[in-house]
């Protein structure tokens, strides 16, 4: 549910900026900066993604302090949670392409 909350905010902010075009990789640097600032302002920026999602990925959260992780570790965990790396993200439902046991 924590992931869904931020993803909904991201979708809303994206719709607000859809006039830039549907492919963010084609946006100008200024447009990307405006979008990023709007995500931060709405509470769905990079830092909030880490603070909201990473603690759920830690096996023993009672003694966990997110500030003990390095930036590289945070980016790796966030990429996994967001599904940026298809080899690292777990499938949410069985795929017809999955090997059958």
N, C-alpha and C positions, 0 to 999 in steps of 0.2 A: 504494500500500500504506500510505503514511503516513496518508492520509485515512481509509482503512478502519479502521485501529487506533483512531483517536479516535472514529469513528462507532460502533464496537462498544462502546466504553466509554460513550458517550452513551446508547446503547440500553439497556445494562445499568442505568445510573443511572436512566433513565426508568422502566424496569420496576420498579425498587425504589421509585419514587414514584408509580406508577400509581394507588395508592389515593387520590391527590389528585383523580383524574379523568383522562380521556383527552385533554382539551383544556387545555393549559397556559394559554391565554388566560383561562380561567375560574378559575384558581387564585388564591388570596389572595396578597397581597404577601409574607406570611410564608412561604407554601408555595413561591413562586418563589425567594425568598432561600435557603430550605433546599435546593432543587434546584440552584441555582447554586453554593452552597457544596459540595455533594456532587460536582458536576462538577469543580470546582477541585481538590478533595481526591483525586479519582480520576485526575486528569491530563488531563481533557478540557475544561477551561474555556476561556474566550475567549483568554487569553494563550497557552496551549499550542496552540490552534488556529492562531494567528498564527505562532508560532515553528516549528510543524511544517509548515504548508502554504505560507506566503507565499514562503519561499526557493525553492521549486520553480517559482514563477511568474516568476522573474527570469531574463532571457535570459543574462546573464553573471554567474553566482553567484560566480566566483573572487574578485572584488573587491567583493562585495556585503556590506554591513553593515546588517542589518535595523533597527538603531537609528537609521539615517539617515533612515528614512521617518517622515512625520508620522502622527499618530493617524488623521487623515482618510484618508490614503493606505492605511494598514493596513486600516481598515474597508472601504474600497472593494475592495481586493484580496481580502480574506477573503470578502466578500459574493459576489464573482465565483466564487471557488473553491468555496464552499458551495452555490452555485446559488440564493442568495437572490433574485437579480434574473434572472427568466427570459429577459430580453432580453440579458443579459450572459453567462450560463452557456452554454458550448458543449454541444450535445447529445452524449450518450455513444454513441448509436447512431442510424442514420438513421430518420427519422420518415416515416410515410406522408403526413404533411401537408407535408413539405418539397417545395419546387418542384423539378421534374425538369428537368435540363439537356438 
